[in-house]
Amino acid sequence: MIPKSINIAPSVRNALKDKKPVVALESTVLTHGLPYPENFSIFQTLENLLISQKVTPATIIVLDGIAYIGLEENMQMKLKQMLKNKENFSKLGMRDLPLAIAKEISGGTTVSATMLLAHLAGIKVFATGGIGGVHRNWESSLDISSDLIALSRIPVIVISAGCKAILDIPATLEVLETLAIPILGWKTNSFPLFYTSKSVYPIEKIDNLDIFVSFWKNHLALKGKGILIANPIPEEYSLPLDKLDSIINESIEQAQIKGIKGKELTPFLLDFLAQATKGESIKANLALLKNNVQLAAELAKALINKGS
């Protein structure tokens, strides 16, 4: 039973009822990723990309304590005004949702919260930028994203450009393995690092929609939960890892000096990267978002066409 605090847009509800493809989108890229009007522009771009592929978009966000799954025109205008006025949005993981609803808070949903709400609505496919993971220096901070826990508990297909290079990549991959979360590289056998298309970390390659659908059916039959489809950023937007690594190390050092940690750490590091790369990381971010949404549309349609 869907709680009253969750509002499923008629377009999403009808698409699910009629067994048409739906793709969930998170909202922290709107509320914490980019300034206005760029944030609202990318929201429209991603939604329109899905619509052009005959897939229903389901952007997920919490406004005044109501979790919206899909935004009709009136709610889009409300969101636009809130972003324009620079109203305060919280960053909401799955653990934060109950209190946000109780206190009528507005917030952008992270991967974990988006997965949970998408699953409650019956949406199987979710496109994001990059998942959270194990942060560098986790040995002293235990800073590990709840995205990994969500993947281990919630049966949703997550399409991302791997995870951000600001993380401890080997530790993140170890935790994903420990939690029995499958990682499949779309047309690649190398785990992508968000801004960078290739890495030294091998993963299983998949490049066939029929195999993907068969895999998903087998995964569910064997009581599996979430899966990660790692989709590399288009090569023309890929940034060199050696250059990024030196900037990331500097940004982490600055964060430690300023005492920035927890939920505020990732936005700080990404903003530092944007300034250090003179906006190249922002261009890469937008390119990989569109690339992931395109693939999500293909996978969602394949599931419908194959009756999964």
Order of alpha helices (4+ residues) and beta strands (2+ residues): beta-alpha-beta-alpha-beta-beta-alpha-beta-alpha-beta-alpha-beta-alpha-alpha-beta-alpha-beta-beta-alpha-beta-alpha-alpha-alpha
